Amino acid sequence: MSGSRKYTIEEHGPRIRQFLESISGAAGLEFGFEVSPGATMHPEIEDPDLMVRFSGDDVDLLLANKGELMLALEHLTLEYLDVPSDAHSQICFDANDFRVMRIEELRMTAKTAAERVRKTGQYFQFNPMTSRERRILHLALRDEPEVKSESFGTGPARQVVIYRADSPAPTNLVLKPAPRPRRDDDDRGDRGGGDRRGGFRGGRGPERRRGPRPRNT
């Protein structure tokens, strides 16, 4: 079973470093990162083997639009490492405690939505989310007997719907489309350094400049 495999710094750290450095170099991004043993404030939701934490000038770009670029890098890295889908939660990317704050945000949103469903009897439909974020919503409501949560749709358009437990699943859903990639460089998160703890360090140093590299002639 793929879920029983252990992902280690010794085996996977060098490959993660090589891949992320090639991406940052090709894209002209300025960030550093370290790979360290997994640690999380919410082990009941995420209990990864490895954490990749980013720091540097372009962390704000990674975290813009709810961490869109960072999560895309995470997905690409998992594909590069050939990590099976049922083991994706074993390697997590983070910067400036984005994941902790996002988990808290999703849990509070799920509780608020559940209360609304209980009071109105009407289902509540979330925007499309990644499989990890949908899982957070489901786990946040697992001890709420009066409501049910279920995922509808396929691929990047898959989304969570909450409805009363004593009602059938909604059949008249109009699924929301998956969000289109954003290219607004002005929509950035807060700048700041990452949590630099003991582990495998890598990434582009501050001495490197952006832009194309000179070619040998």
Backbone as JSON Lines, residues from 0, in Angstrom:
{"i":0,"aa":"M","n":[0.83,-1.19,0.0],"ca":[0.0,0.0,0.0],"c":[0.87,1.24,0.0]}
{"i":1,"aa":"S","n":[0.56,2.21,-0.88],"ca":[1.39,3.4,-1.01],"c":[1.38,4.25,0.24]}
{"i":2,"aa":"G","n":[0.24,4.24,0.98],"ca":[0.14,5.08,2.16],"c":[1.07,4.68,3.28]}
{"i":3,"aa":"S","n":[1.64,3.44,3.21],"ca":[2.53,2.97,4.26],"c":[3.98,3.38,4.01]}
{"i":4,"aa":"R","n":[4.27,3.94,2.85],"ca":[5.64,4.34,2.53],"c":[6.02,5.58,3.32]}
{"i":5,"aa":"K","n":[7.27,5.6,3.78],"ca":[7.78,6.74,4.54],"c":[8.62,7.61,3.61]}
{"i":6,"aa":"Y","n":[8.33,8.92,3.6],"ca":[9.08,9.87,2.78],"c":[10.09,10.57,3.69]}
{"i":7,"aa":"T","n":[11.37,10.46,3.34],"ca":[12.45,10.92,4.22],"c":[13.26,12.03,3.57]}
{"i":8,"aa":"I","n":[13.92,12.81,4.41],"ca":[14.8,13.87,3.92],"c":[15.96,13.28,3.14]}
{"i":9,"aa":"E","n":[16.51,12.17,3.65],"ca":[17.68,11.57,3.01],"c":[17.36,11.13,1.58]}
{"i":10,"aa":"E","n":[16.2,10.53,1.37],"ca":[15.86,10.0,0.05],"c":[15.24,11.06,-0.86]}
{"i":11,"aa":"H","n":[14.38,11.88,-0.31],"ca":[13.59,12.78,-1.15],"c":[14.05,14.23,-1.1]}
{"i":12,"aa":"G","n":[14.8,14.61,-0.05],"ca":[15.27,15.99,0.06],"c":[16.06,16.46,-1.16]}
{"i":13,"aa":"P","n":[17.08,15.7,-1.61],"ca":[17.86,16.16,-2.77],"c":[17.02,16.3,-4.03]}
{"i":14,"aa":"R","n":[16.05,15.42,-4.26],"ca":[15.22,15.5,-5.46],"c":[14.29,16.72,-5.4]}
{"i":15,"aa":"I","n":[13.74,16.99,-4.2],"ca":[12.9,18.17,-4.04],"c":[13.72,19.43,-4.29]}
{"i":16,"aa":"R","n":[14.94,19.45,-3.74],"ca":[15.8,20.63,-3.93],"c":[16.11,20.84,-5.41]}
{"i":17,"aa":"Q","n":[16.49,19.77,-6.09],"ca":[16.84,19.88,-7.5],"c":[15.66,20.41,-8.32]}
{"i":18,"aa":"F","n":[14.47,19.89,-8.05],"ca":[13.3,20.29,-8.83],"c":[12.93,21.74,-8.57]}
{"i":19,"aa":"L","n":[12.87,22.15,-7.3],"ca":[12.46,23.51,-6.97],"c":[13.49,24.53,-7.43]}
{"i":20,"aa":"E","n":[14.76,24.2,-7.37],"ca":[15.79,25.13,-7.85],"c":[15.7,25.3,-9.36]}
{"i":21,"aa":"S","n":[15.36,24.22,-10.08],"ca":[15.21,24.35,-11.53],"c":[14.0,25.22,-11.87]}
{"i":22,"aa":"I","n":[12.91,25.07,-11.09],"ca":[11.71,25.88,-11.32],"c":[11.99,27.35,-11.03]}
{"i":23,"aa":"S","n":[12.61,27.62,-9.88],"ca":[12.86,29.01,-9.5],"c":[13.82,29.68,-10.48]}
{"i":24,"aa":"G","n":[14.81,28.92,-10.97],"ca":[15.74,29.49,-11.93],"c":[15.08,29.81,-13.25]}
{"i":25,"aa":"A","n":[14.23,28.9,-13.73],"ca":[13.57,29.11,-15.01],"c":[12.56,30.24,-14.94]}
{"i":26,"aa":"A","n":[11.91,30.39,-13.78],"ca":[10.87,31.41,-13.64],"c":[11.42,32.74,-13.14]}
{"i":27,"aa":"G","n":[12.69,32.78,-12.74],"ca":[13.25,34.02,-12.22],"c":[12.69,34.4,-10.86]}
{"i":28,"aa":"L","n":[12.32,33.39,-10.07],"ca":[11.75,33.65,-8.74],"c":[12.85,33.65,-7.69]}
{"i":29,"aa":"E","n":[12.69,34.52,-6.7],"ca":[13.65,34.62,-5.61],"c":[13.03,34.06,-4.33]}
{"i":30,"aa":"F","n":[13.32,32.81,-4.03],"ca":[12.89,32.26,-2.75],"c":[13.89,31.21,-2.27]}
{"i":31,"aa":"G","n":[13.95,31.06,-0.97],"ca":[14.71,29.98,-0.37],"c":[13.74,28.98,0.22]}
{"i":32,"aa":"F","n":[14.22,27.82,0.56],"ca":[13.34,26.81,1.15],"c":[14.17,25.82,1.95]}
{"i":33,"aa":"E","n":[13.52,25.13,2.83],"ca":[14.14,24.02,3.55],"c":[13.16,22.86,3.63]}
{"i":34,"aa":"V","n":[13.69,21.68,3.62],"ca":[12.9,20.47,3.79],"c":[13.21,19.93,5.18]}
{"i":35,"aa":"S","n":[12.19,19.76,5.98],"ca":[12.37,19.29,7.35],"c":[11.34,18.22,7.68]}
{"i":36,"aa":"P","n":[11.56,17.49,8.77],"ca":[10.56,16.49,9.18],"c":[9.2,17.12,9.39]}
{"i":37,"aa":"G","n":[8.16,16.41,9.06],"ca":[6.8,16.93,9.16],"c":[6.41,17.28,10.58]}
{"i":38,"aa":"A","n":[5.74,18.4,10.72],"ca":[5.2,18.85,12.01],"c":[4.02,19.75,11.71]}
{"i":39,"aa":"T","n":[2.96,19.59,12.44],"ca":[1.76,20.37,12.2],"c":[0.99,20.57,13.49]}
{"i":40,"aa":"M","n":[0.25,21.68,13.57],"ca":[-0.59,21.95,14.73],"c":[-1.9,21.18,14.67]}
{"i":41,"aa":"H","n":[-2.18,20.58,13.52],"ca":[-3.45,19.85,13.34],"c":[-3.17,18.45,12.8]}
{"i":42,"aa":"P","n":[-2.57,17.57,13.63],"ca":[-2.24,16.23,13.14],"c":[-3.45,15.4,12.76]}
{"i":43,"aa":"E","n":[-4.63,15.76,13.31],"ca":[-5.83,15.03,12.93],"c":[-6.27,15.34,11.51]}
{"i":44,"aa":"I","n":[-5.73,16.43,10.95],"ca":[-6.06,16.83,9.59],"c":[-4.9,16.57,8.64]}
{"i":45,"aa":"E","n":[-3.7,16.98,9.04],"ca":[-2.51,16.74,8.25],"c":[-1.4,16.24,9.16]}
{"i":46,"aa":"D","n":[-0.77,15.14,8.77],"ca":[0.34,14.59,9.54],"c":[1.44,14.15,8.57]}
{"i":47,"aa":"P","n":[2.09,15.13,7.92],"ca":[3.02,14.81,6.83],"c":[4.34,14.24,7.33]}
{"i":48,"aa":"D","n":[5.0,13.52,6.44],"ca":[6.36,13.05,6.71],"c":[7.36,14.18,6.53]}
{"i":49,"aa":"L","n":[7.12,15.03,5.5],"ca":[8.04,16.11,5.18],"c":[7.29,17.42,5.03]}
{"i":50,"aa":"M","n":[7.95,18.51,5.47],"ca":[7.45,19.86,5.24],"c":[8.49,20.62,4.43]}
{"i":51,"aa":"V","n":[8.02,21.34,3.42],"ca":[8.88,22.24,2.65],"c":[8.44,23.66,2.97]}
{"i":52,"aa":"R","n":[9.32,24.42,3.62],"ca":[8.97,25.77,4.05],"c":[9.76,26.79,3.25]}
{"i":53,"aa":"F","n":[9.05,27.77,2.73],"ca":[9.64,28.78,1.86],"c":[9.91,30.07,2.62]}
{"i":54,"aa":"S","n":[10.92,30.8,2.17],"ca":[11.22,32.15,2.67],"c":[11.83,32.93,1.52]}
{"i":55,"aa":"G","n":[11.98,34.24,1.72],"ca":[12.63,35.04,0.7],"c":[11.73,36.09,0.09]}
{"i":56,"aa":"D","n":[12.28,36.81,-0.88],"ca":[11.62,37.98,-1.45],"c":[10.29,37.65,-2.12]}
{"i":57,"aa":"D","n":[10.19,36.49,-2.74],"ca":[9.0,36.19,-3.53],"c":[8.0,35.28,-2.81]}
{"i":58,"aa":"V","n":[8.1,35.21,-1.5],"ca":[7.09,34.45,-0.75],"c":[5.71,35.05,-0.96]}
{"i":59,"aa":"D","n":[5.65,36.38,-1.09],"ca":[4.34,37.01,-1.3],"c":[3.7,36.53,-2.6]}
{"i":60,"aa":"L","n":[4.51,36.28,-3.62],"ca":[3.97,35.74,-4.87],"c":[3.45,34.32,-4.68]}
{"i":61,"aa":"L","n":[4.17,33.53,-3.9],"ca":[3.75,32.15,-3.65],"c":[2.41,32.11,-2.93]}
{"i":62,"aa":"L","n":[2.16,33.09,-2.05],"ca":[0.96,33.06,-1.21],"c":[-0.2,33.86,-1.79]}
{"i":63,"aa":"A","n":[0.02,34.56,-2.9],"ca":[-1.07,35.34,-3.49],"c":[-2.21,34.45,-3.91]}
{"i":64,"aa":"N","n":[-3.44,35.01,-3.84],"ca":[-4.64,34.29,-4.26],"c":[-4.76,32.96,-3.54]}
{"i":65,"aa":"K","n":[-4.7,33.02,-2.2],"ca":[-4.85,31.84,-1.33],"c":[-3.8,30.76,-1.62]}
{"i":66,"aa":"G","n":[-2.57,31.23,-1.83],"ca":[-1.47,30.29,-1.99],"c":[-1.47,29.55,-3.31]}
{"i":67,"aa":"E","n":[-2.06,30.14,-4.33],"ca":[-2.23,29.44,-5.61],"c":[-0.91,28.93,-6.18]}
{"i":68,"aa":"L","n":[0.11,29.79,-6.21],"ca":[1.38,29.39,-6.82],"c":[2.1,28.35,-5.94]}
{"i":69,"aa":"M","n":[2.08,28.54,-4.64],"ca":[2.73,27.56,-3.76],"c":[2.09,26.19,-3.88]}
{"i":70,"aa":"L","n":[0.75,26.15,-3.92],"ca":[0.05,24.88,-4.04],"c":[0.29,24.24,-5.41]}
{"i":71,"aa":"A","n":[0.45,25.08,-6.43],"ca":[0.78,24.55,-7.76],"c":[2.18,23.93,-7.75]}
{"i":72,"aa":"L","n":[3.14,24.59,-7.08],"ca":[4.47,24.03,-6.96],"c":[4.44,22.71,-6.18]}
{"i":73,"aa":"E","n":[3.62,22.68,-5.16],"ca":[3.47,21.45,-4.37],"c":[2.98,20.31,-5.26]}
{"i":74,"aa":"H","n":[1.95,20.59,-6.04],"ca":[1.38,19.56,-6.91],"c":[2.4,19.08,-7.94]}
{"i":75,"aa":"L","n":[3.12,20.02,-8.56],"ca":[4.12,19.65,-9.55],"c":[5.23,18.82,-8.93]}
{"i":76,"aa":"T","n":[5.63,19.17,-7.72],"ca":[6.69,18.42,-7.04],"c":[6.24,16.99,-6.73]}
{"i":77,"aa":"L","n":[5.01,16.84,-6.28],"ca":[4.48,15.5,-6.02],"c":[4.44,14.67,-7.29]}
{"i":78,"aa":"E","n":[4.08,15.3,-8.4],"ca":[4.07,14.59,-9.67],"c":[5.51,14.2,-10.08]}
{"i":79,"aa":"Y","n":[6.44,15.12,-9.89],"ca":[7.84,14.85,-10.22],"c":[8.38,13.68,-9.4]}
{"i":80,"aa":"L","n":[8.0,13.63,-8.12],"ca":[8.46,12.54,-7.24],"c":[7.67,11.26,-7.45]}
{"i":81,"aa":"D","n":[6.62,11.33,-8.28],"ca":[5.75,10.18,-8.55],"c":[5.1,9.67,-7.26]}
{"i":82,"aa":"V","n":[4.61,10.63,-6.45],"ca":[3.91,10.27,-5.21],"c":[2.47,9.9,-5.56]}
{"i":83,"aa":"P","n":[2.0,8.73,-5.15],"ca":[0.61,8.34,-5.46],"c":[-0.38,9.31,-4.83]}
{"i":84,"aa":"S","n":[-1.54,9.43,-5.44],"ca":[-2.54,10.4,-4.97],"c":[-2.95,10.16,-3.53]}
{"i":85,"aa":"D","n":[-2.99,8.9,-3.09],"ca":[-3.42,8.63,-1.71],"c":[-2.32,8.92,-0.7]}
{"i":86,"aa":"A","n":[-1.14,9.35,-1.17],"ca":[-0.04,9.71,-0.27],"c":[0.36,11.17,-0.4]}
{"i":87,"aa":"H","n":[-0.43,11.97,-1.13],"ca":[-0.08,13.38,-1.34],"c":[0.03,14.16,-0.03]}
{"i":88,"aa":"S","n":[-0.72,13.74,0.99],"ca":[-0.69,14.48,2.26],"c":[0.61,14.25,3.02]}
{"i":89,"aa":"Q","n":[1.5,13.37,2.53],"ca":[2.75,13.08,3.25],"c":[3.83,14.11,3.0]}
{"i":90,"aa":"I","n":[3.64,14.98,1.99],"ca":[4.6,16.05,1.73],"c":[3.81,17.36,1.59]}
{"i":91,"aa":"C","n":[4.09,18.33,2.46],"ca":[3.33,19.58,2.49],"c":[4.26,20.77,2.3]}
{"i":92,"aa":"F","n":[3.78,21.75,1.54],"ca":[4.49,23.02,1.37],"c":[3.83,24.08,2.25]}
{"i":93,"aa":"D","n":[4.66,25.0,2.78],"ca":[4.11,26.06,3.63],"c":[5.04,27.27,3.59]}
{"i":94,"aa":"A","n":[4.49,28.41,3.97],"ca":[5.26,29.65,4.12],"c":[4.47,30.58,5.02]}
{"i":95,"aa":"N","n":[5.18,31.2,5.96],"ca":[4.54,32.16,6.88],"c":[3.31,31.57,7.58]}
{"i":96,"aa":"D","n":[3.36,30.27,7.89],"ca":[2.25,29.59,8.57],"c":[0.94,29.68,7.79]}
{"i":97,"aa":"F","n":[1.04,29.77,6.47],"ca":[-0.15,29.85,5.63],"c":[-1.09,28.66,5.88]}
{"i":98,"aa":"R","n":[-0.51,27.46,6.0],"ca":[-1.35,26.27,6.13],"c":[-2.15,26.29,7.43]}
{"i":99,"aa":"V","n":[-1.51,26.7,8.52],"ca":[-2.21,26.75,9.8],"c":[-3.39,27.71,9.73]}
{"i":100,"aa":"M","n":[-3.15,28.89,9.16],"ca":[-4.22,29.89,9.07],"c":[-5.31,29.45,8.11]}
{"i":101,"aa":"R","n":[-4.93,28.78,7.03],"ca":[-5.93,28.32,6.07],"c":[-6.8,27.21,6.68]}
{"i":102,"aa":"I","n":[-6.2,26.32,7.44],"ca":[-6.98,25.27,8.1],"c":[-7.99,25.88,9.06]}
{"i":103,"aa":"E","n":[-7.55,26.85,9.85],"ca":[-8.46,27.51,10.8],"c":[-9.58,28.23,10.05]}
{"i":104,"aa":"E","n":[-9.23,28.89,8.94],"ca":[-10.23,29.6,8.15],"c":[-11.28,28.62,7.61]}
{"i":105,"aa":"L","n":[-10.83,27.5,7.07],"ca":[-11.76,26.52,6.51],"c":[-12.63,25.88,7.58]}
{"i":106,"aa":"R","n":[-12.05,25.61,8.73],"ca":[-12.84,25.01,9.81],"c":[-13.92,25.96,10.3]}
{"i":107,"aa":"M","n":[-13.58,27.23,10.47],"ca":[-14.57,28.21,10.9],"c":[-15.65,28.4,9.85]}
{"i":108,"aa":"T","n":[-15.23,28.42,8.57],"ca":[-16.2,28.57,7.49],"c":[-17.15,27.39,7.45]}
{"i":109,"aa":"A","n":[-16.63,26.18,7.66],"ca":[-17.47,24.98,7.65],"c":[-18.49,25.03,8.78]}
{"i":110,"aa":"K","n":[-18.06,25.45,9.97],"ca":[-18.97,25.53,11.12],"c":[-20.06,26.57,10.87]}
{"i":111,"aa":"T","n":[-19.68,27.71,10.32],"ca":[-20.65,28.77,10.02],"c":[-21.66,28.3,8.98]}
{"i":112,"aa":"A","n":[-21.16,27.63,7.95],"ca":[-22.05,27.13,6.9],"c":[-23.0,26.08,7.46]}
{"i":113,"aa":"A","n":[-22.5,25.2,8.34],"ca":[-23.34,24.17,8.93],"c":[-24.46,24.78,9.76]}
{"i":114,"aa":"E","n":[-24.14,25.83,10.5],"ca":[-25.16,26.51,11.31],"c":[-26.22,27.13,10.41]}
{"i":115,"aa":"R","n":[-25.81,27.69,9.31],"ca":[-26.77,28.27,8.36],"c":[-27.68,27.19,7.78]}
{"i":116,"aa":"V","n":[-27.12,26.04,7.45],"ca":[-27.92,24.94,6.89],"c":[-28.93,24.45,7.92]}
{"i":117,"aa":"R","n":[-28.5,24.35,9.17],"ca":[-29.41,23.9,10.22],"c":[-30.59,24.86,10.39]}
{"i":118,"aa":"K","n":[-30.32,26.16,10.31],"ca":[-31.36,27.16,10.55],"c":[-32.31,27.3,9.37]}
{"i":119,"aa":"T","n":[-31.76,27.27,8.15],"ca":[-32.58,27.55,6.97],"c":[-33.1,26.3,6.28]}
{"i":120,"aa":"G","n":[-32.42,25.18,6.49],"ca":[-32.8,23.96,5.78],"c":[-32.3,23.93,4.35]}
{"i":121,"aa":"Q","n":[-31.63,25.0,3.9],"ca":[-31.11,25.08,2.54],"c":[-29.66,24.61,2.51]}
{"i":122,"aa":"Y","n":[-29.3,23.93,1.45],"ca":[-27.91,23.46,1.35],"c":[-26.97,24.64,1.13]}
{"i":123,"aa":"F","n":[-25.7,24.43,1.44],"ca":[-24.66,25.44,1.25],"c":[-23.6,24.85,0.34]}
{"i":124,"aa":"Q","n":[-23.24,25.61,-0.69],"ca":[-22.31,25.13,-1.71],"c":[-21.02,25.95,-1.68]}
{"i":125,"aa":"F","n":[-19.88,25.29,-1.51],"ca":[-18.59,25.97,-1.5],"c":[-18.06,26.12,-2.93]}
{"i":126,"aa":"N","n":[-17.09,27.0,-3.09],"ca":[-16.37,27.1,-4.35],"c":[-15.49,25.86,-4.54]}
{"i":127,"aa":"P","n":[-15.06,25.58,-5.76],"ca":[-14.15,24.45,-5.98],"c":[-12.88,24.58,-5.15]}
{"i":128,"aa":"M","n":[-12.42,23.46,-4.64],"ca":[-11.23,23.44,-3.79],"c":[-10.39,22.22,-4.12]}
{"i":129,"aa":"T","n":[-9.15,22.23,-3.63],"ca":[-8.29,21.07,-3.79],"c":[-8.79,19.93,-2.9]}
{"i":130,"aa":"S","n":[-8.3,18.73,-3.15],"ca":[-8.73,17.58,-2.36],"c":[-8.38,17.75,-0.89]}
{"i":131,"aa":"R","n":[-7.23,18.38,-0.61],"ca":[-6.84,18.58,0.8],"c":[-7.78,19.54,1.51]}
{"i":132,"aa":"E","n":[-8.18,20.61,0.82],"ca":[-9.07,21.57,1.46],"c":[-10.46,21.0,1.62]}
{"i":133,"aa":"R","n":[-10.91,20.22,0.65],"ca":[-12.21,19.56,0.82],"c":[-12.19,18.61,2.01]}
{"i":134,"aa":"R","n":[-11.08,17.92,2.18],"ca":[-10.95,17.0,3.32],"c":[-11.06,17.74,4.64]}
{"i":135,"aa":"I","n":[-10.46,18.93,4.72],"ca":[-10.55,19.74,5.94],"c":[-12.0,20.06,6.27]}
{"i":136,"aa":"L","n":[-12.78,20.44,5.25],"ca":[-14.2,20.73,5.47],"c":[-14.94,19.5,5.98]}
{"i":137,"aa":"H","n":[-14.69,18.36,5.35],"ca":[-15.37,17.13,5.78],"c":[-15.02,16.78,7.23]}
{"i":138,"aa":"L","n":[-13.73,16.89,7.56],"ca":[-13.31,16.55,8.93],"c":[-13.87,17.53,9.95]}
{"i":139,"aa":"A","n":[-13.97,18.81,9.56],"ca":[-14.51,19.8,10.49],"c":[-15.96,19.51,10.85]}
{"i":140,"aa":"L","n":[-16.68,18.78,9.99],"ca":[-18.1,18.52,10.21],"c":[-18.4,17.08,10.61]}
{"i":141,"aa":"R","n":[-17.38,16.3,10.88],"ca":[-17.62,14.89,11.15],"c":[-18.36,14.65,12.46]}
{"i":142,"aa":"D","n":[-18.32,15.62,13.37],"ca":[-19.04,15.49,14.65],"c":[-20.3,16.34,14.66]}
{"i":143,"aa":"E","n":[-20.81,16.68,13.49],"ca":[-22.04,17.47,13.36],"c":[-23.16,16.55,12.83]}
{"i":144,"aa":"P","n":[-23.91,15.88,13.7],"ca":[-24.87,14.87,13.24],"c":[-26.05,15.44,12.45]}
{"i":145,"aa":"E","n":[-26.29,16.73,12.56],"ca":[-27.46,17.3,11.9],"c":[-27.21,17.67,10.44]}
{"i":146,"aa":"V","n":[-25.94,17.62,10.02],"ca":[-25.63,17.97,8.63],"c":[-24.72,16.92,8.02]}
{"i":147,"aa":"K","n":[-24.74,16.89,6.69],"ca":[-23.83,16.04,5.93],"c":[-23.03,16.9,4.97]}
{"i":148,"aa":"S","n":[-21.83,16.45,4.65],"ca":[-21.02,17.12,3.64],"c":[-20.66,16.11,2.57]}
{"i":149,"aa":"E","n":[-20.72,16.55,1.33],"ca":[-20.45,15.65,0.21],"c":[-19.79,16.46,-0.91]}
{"i":150,"aa":"S","n":[-18.88,15.8,-1.63],"ca":[-18.2,16.46,-2.75],"c":[-18.9,16.13,-4.06]}
{"i":151,"aa":"F","n":[-19.07,17.14,-4.9],"ca":[-19.69,16.99,-6.21],"c":[-18.75,17.55,-7.27]}
{"i":152,"aa":"G","n":[-18.91,17.08,-8.5],"ca":[-18.09,17.58,-9.59],"c":[-16.86,16.71,-9.81]}
{"i":153,"aa":"T","n":[-16.06,17.1,-10.78],"ca":[-14.87,16.35,-11.13],"c":[-13.67,17.27,-11.29]}
{"i":154,"aa":"G","n":[-12.49,16.7,-11.12],"ca":[-11.25,17.44,-11.35],"c":[-11.15,18.72,-10.54]}
{"i":155,"aa":"P","n":[-10.61,19.79,-11.13],"ca":[-10.44,21.05,-10.39],"c":[-11.75,21.74,-10.06]}
{"i":156,"aa":"A","n":[-12.87,21.28,-10.63],"ca":[-14.18,21.88,-10.33],"c":[-14.9,21.15,-9.2]}
{"i":157,"aa":"R","n":[-14.25,20.19,-8.56],"ca":[-14.9,19.44,-7.49],"c":[-15.11,20.35,-6.28]}
{"i":158,"aa":"Q","n":[-16.28,20.29,-5.67],"ca":[-16.65,21.23,-4.6],"c":[-17.52,20.53,-3.54]}
{"i":159,"aa":"V","n":[-17.49,21.09,-2.35],"ca":[-18.2,20.52,-1.21],"c":[-19.57,21.18,-1.06]}
{"i":160,"aa":"V","n":[-20.56,20.36,-0.75],"ca":[-21.9,20.84,-0.47],"c":[-22.32,20.3,0.89]}
{"i":161,"aa":"I","n":[-22.87,21.19,1.72],"ca":[-23.39,20.8,3.04],"c":[-24.9,20.85,2.99]}
{"i":162,"aa":"Y","n":[-25.55,19.81,3.5],"ca":[-27.02,19.78,3.53],"c":[-27.48,19.06,4.79]}
{"i":163,"aa":"R","n":[-28.75,19.22,5.13],"ca":[-29.29,18.63,6.35],"c":[-29.23,17.11,6.27]}
{"i":164,"aa":"A","n":[-28.9,16.49,7.4],"ca":[-28.77,15.03,7.43],"c":[-30.1,14.33,7.22]}
{"i":165,"aa":"D","n":[-31.21,15.01,7.55],"ca":[-32.52,14.38,7.38],"c":[-33.14,14.68,6.02]}
{"i":166,"aa":"S","n":[-32.34,15.22,5.11],"ca":[-32.81,15.52,3.75],"c":[-31.96,14.76,2.74]}
{"i":167,"aa":"P","n":[-32.51,14.49,1.57],"ca":[-31.69,13.84,0.53],"c":[-30.65,14.8,-0.01]}
{"i":168,"aa":"A","n":[-29.64,14.24,-0.63],"ca":[-28.61,15.08,-1.26],"c":[-29.26,15.93,-2.36]}
{"i":169,"aa":"P","n":[-28.86,17.19,-2.49],"ca":[-29.47,18.06,-3.51],"c":[-29.22,17.52,-4.92]}
{"i":170,"aa":"T","n":[-30.24,17.64,-5.75],"ca":[-30.15,17.14,-7.12],"c":[-30.19,18.26,-8.15]}
{"i":171,"aa":"N","n":[-30.44,19.48,-7.71],"ca":[-30.56,20.6,-8.65],"c":[-29.34,21.51,-8.61]}
{"i":172,"aa":"L","n":[-28.19,20.94,-8.29],"ca":[-26.98,21.75,-8.16],"c":[-26.54,22.31,-9.51]}
{"i":173,"aa":"V","n":[-26.13,23.55,-9.48],"ca":[-25.43,24.15,-10.62],"c":[-23.98,24.31,-10.17]}
{"i":174,"aa":"L","n":[-23.12,23.42,-10.62],"ca":[-21.74,23.4,-10.14],"c":[-20.99,24.65,-10.57]}
{"i":175,"aa":"K","n":[-20.21,25.18,-9.65],"ca":[-19.41,26.37,-9.95],"c":[-18.18,25.97,-10.75]}
{"i":176,"aa":"P","n":[-17.77,26.78,-11.71],"ca":[-16.59,26.43,-12.51],"c":[-15.31,26.57,-11.7]}
{"i":177,"aa":"A","n":[-14.31,25.82,-12.1],"ca":[-13.01,25.95,-11.45],"c":[-12.44,27.33,-11.7]}
{"i":178,"aa":"P","n":[-11.74,27.9,-10.72],"ca":[-11.18,29.25,-10.9],"c":[-10.13,29.27,-11.99]}
{"i":179,"aa":"R","n":[-10.13,30.34,-12.76],"ca":[-9.11,30.5,-13.8],"c":[-7.83,31.02,-13.17]}
{"i":180,"aa":"P","n":[-6.66,30.63,-13.7],"ca":[-5.39,31.13,-13.15],"c":[-5.33,32.64,-13.19]}
{"i":181,"aa":"R","n":[-4.83,33.22,-12.1],"ca":[-4.73,34.68,-12.03],"c":[-3.33,35.12,-12.41]}
{"i":182,"aa":"R","n":[-3.24,36.29,-13.03],"ca":[-1.95,36.82,-13.47],"c":[-1.74,38.24,-12.98]}
{"i":183,"aa":"D","n":[-2.41,38.59,-11.92],"ca":[-2.3,39.95,-11.38],"c":[-1.16,40.01,-10.39]}
{"i":184,"aa":"D","n":[-0.02,40.54,-10.8],"ca":[1.15,40.59,-9.94],"c":[0.96,41.52,-8.74]}
{"i":185,"aa":"D","n":[-0.07,42.37,-8.8],"ca":[-0.29,43.3,-7.7],"c":[-1.06,42.67,-6.56]}
{"i":186,"aa":"D","n":[-1.67,41.51,-6.79],"ca":[-2.44,40.84,-5.74],"c":[-1.51,39.92,-4.98]}
{"i":187,"aa":"R","n":[-0.87,40.45,-3.98],"ca":[0.16,39.7,-3.27],"c":[-0.17,39.6,-1.79]}
{"i":188,"aa":"G","n":[0.37,38.56,-1.17],"ca":[0.19,38.39,0.27],"c":[1.22,39.19,1.04]}
{"i":189,"aa":"D","n":[1.28,38.97,2.34],"ca":[2.25,39.67,3.18],"c":[3.63,39.07,2.97]}
{"i":190,"aa":"R","n":[4.62,39.94,2.97],"ca":[5.99,39.46,2.87],"c":[6.45,38.96,4.24]}
{"i":191,"aa":"G","n":[7.48,38.15,4.19],"ca":[8.04,37.7,5.46],"c":[8.84,36.44,5.27]}
{"i":192,"aa":"G","n":[9.68,36.13,6.25],"ca":[10.52,34.95,6.18],"c":[9.8,33.73,6.67]}
{"i":193,"aa":"G","n":[10.3,32.58,6.27],"ca":[9.7,31.32,6.69],"c":[10.24,30.89,8.03]}
{"i":194,"aa":"D","n":[9.68,29.8,8.54],"ca":[10.1,29.21,9.79],"c":[11.31,28.35,9.51]}
{"i":195,"aa":"R","n":[12.48,28.83,9.79],"ca":[13.69,28.11,9.44],"c":[14.1,27.24,10.6]}
{"i":196,"aa":"R","n":[13.84,25.94,10.44],"ca":[14.18,24.98,11.47],"c":[15.2,24.02,10.9]}
{"i":197,"aa":"G","n":[15.73,23.18,11.76],"ca":[16.73,22.23,11.32],"c":[16.22,21.34,10.22]}
{"i":198,"aa":"G","n":[17.02,21.12,9.17],"ca":[16.57,20.27,8.09],"c":[17.43,20.47,6.86]}
{"i":199,"aa":"F","n":[16.95,20.0,5.76],"ca":[17.65,20.1,4.49],"c":[17.35,21.45,3.88]}
{"i":200,"aa":"R","n":[18.34,22.28,3.72],"ca":[18.12,23.63,3.21],"c":[18.52,23.73,1.76]}
{"i":201,"aa":"G","n":[17.8,24.58,1.06],"ca":[18.11,24.76,-0.36],"c":[17.45,26.0,-0.89]}
{"i":202,"aa":"G","n":[17.54,26.2,-2.2],"ca":[16.87,27.33,-2.8],"c":[17.85,28.36,-3.28]}
{"i":203,"aa":"R","n":[17.31,29.36,-3.93],"ca":[18.14,30.42,-4.49],"c":[18.55,31.39,-3.41]}
{"i":204,"aa":"G","n":[19.81,31.73,-3.36],"ca":[20.3,32.66,-2.37],"c":[20.0,34.09,-2.75]}
{"i":205,"aa":"P","n":[20.13,35.01,-1.79],"ca":[19.79,36.41,-2.07],"c":[20.74,37.08,-3.05]}
{"i":206,"aa":"E","n":[21.91,36.41,-3.28],"ca":[22.86,37.07,-4.16],"c":[22.5,36.91,-5.63]}
{"i":207,"aa":"R","n":[21.55,36.02,-5.94],"ca":[21.19,35.82,-7.34],"c":[20.18,36.87,-7.8]}
{"i":208,"aa":"R","n":[20.27,37.24,-9.05],"ca":[19.36,38.24,-9.59],"c":[18.33,37.59,-10.47]}
{"i":209,"aa":"R","n":[17.22,38.31,-10.64],"ca":[16.2,37.84,-11.55],"c":[16.61,38.08,-12.99]}
{"i":210,"aa":"G","n":[15.8,37.5,-13.87],"ca":[15.99,37.79,-15.28],"c":[16.76,36.7,-15.98]}
{"i":211,"aa":"P","n":[16.87,36.83,-17.29],"ca":[17.56,35.8,-18.08],"c":[19.03,35.71,-17.75]}
{"i":212,"aa":"R","n":[19.56,34.52,-17.85],"ca":[20.98,34.32,-17.57],"c":[21.79,34.53,-18.84]}
{"i":213,"aa":"P","n":[22.99,35.01,-18.72],"ca":[23.83,35.22,-19.92],"c":[24.15,33.9,-20.59]}
{"i":214,"aa":"R","n":[24.18,33.89,-21.9],"ca":[24.51,32.69,-22.66],"c":[25.99,32.68,-23.01]}
{"i":215,"aa":"N","n":[26.54,31.49,-23.03],"ca":[27.92,31.36,-23.46],"c":[28.01,31.51,-24.97]}
{"i":216,"aa":"T","n":[28.94,32.29,-25.46],"ca":[29.07,32.5,-26.9],"c":[30.41,31.98,-27.39]}
